[in-house]
Amino acid sequence: MSRAINVNATEAEVVKLCARHGATVSAIETLASGGTRVVLMNMIATETMRAAFGRKLLKGAVRRTPLRSWAR
């Protein structure tokens, strides 16, 4: 199972809720399709946050924004 989850919330909301639950964020990004992708440090934190976000979890494919442009 992945440590990454996609949620229908802003980055600020995700960071705040993760802090409230003591879940350390490894990486976070705003999704091009709306919402936020967050990677937690371990599976225990991931499962905790899956439960905390509940219905805000995004299911299915999401569109991510490329982090870098490799075109020269």
N, C-alpha and C positions, 0 to 999 in steps of 0.2 A: 504494500500500500504506500502511497505517496505522502510526503510531508506537506505538499502544496494543496491549498484549498482556494477556491474562487468564491467570493461573496459579493452580494449586492449591498455594498457599503463603501463609504469613502475611505481613503487611507487613514485619515485622522480617526474615524470611528473604529477601524480595525485595530490600530495601535492602542487606542484607549481601552477597548474591550480585552485585548490580549494582556495589557498591563494589569487590568483588574483581576484577571484569572492567573496571573503569574506565568504566562506563556511567552517565551522569548522568541522574537521574530528573527529569522535568518535572512530573509529577503522579502521585499514588498514592491509591488508595481501597480499602477493604474492600468486597467484593461481598456483597450481601444473599443471593445464592444460594450463597455460600461461595467462598473464594479471594480473590485480589487483582487489581485492574486497575492496570496501571502504564503510564505514557506516558513514553517515553524522549525525549531531546533531539534525536536524529537517527536516520536509517535504519540507519546503520552500527551504532550501539549497539543498536538494535532487533533487527537480525539476529544480533548477537553473543549477546544475551540469549535469543532464540528457541532458538538452539543450546544455550545453557547450561541452560535449563529443560527442554528435551527433552520427555519424557513428562508433565511437570507442566503443559504448556500446556493450557488449557481450550479445547475446540472447541465451536462452536455458540453459541446465544444464552445470555446470562447476565442475571441480574436485578441491576440497580444500585440503590443507595439514593439517593434525591433529596438533593442537597446543601443545598437551601434550600426552605422552604415559602413559597409566594407567596400563600397564602390570607390574606385580610384579614377 
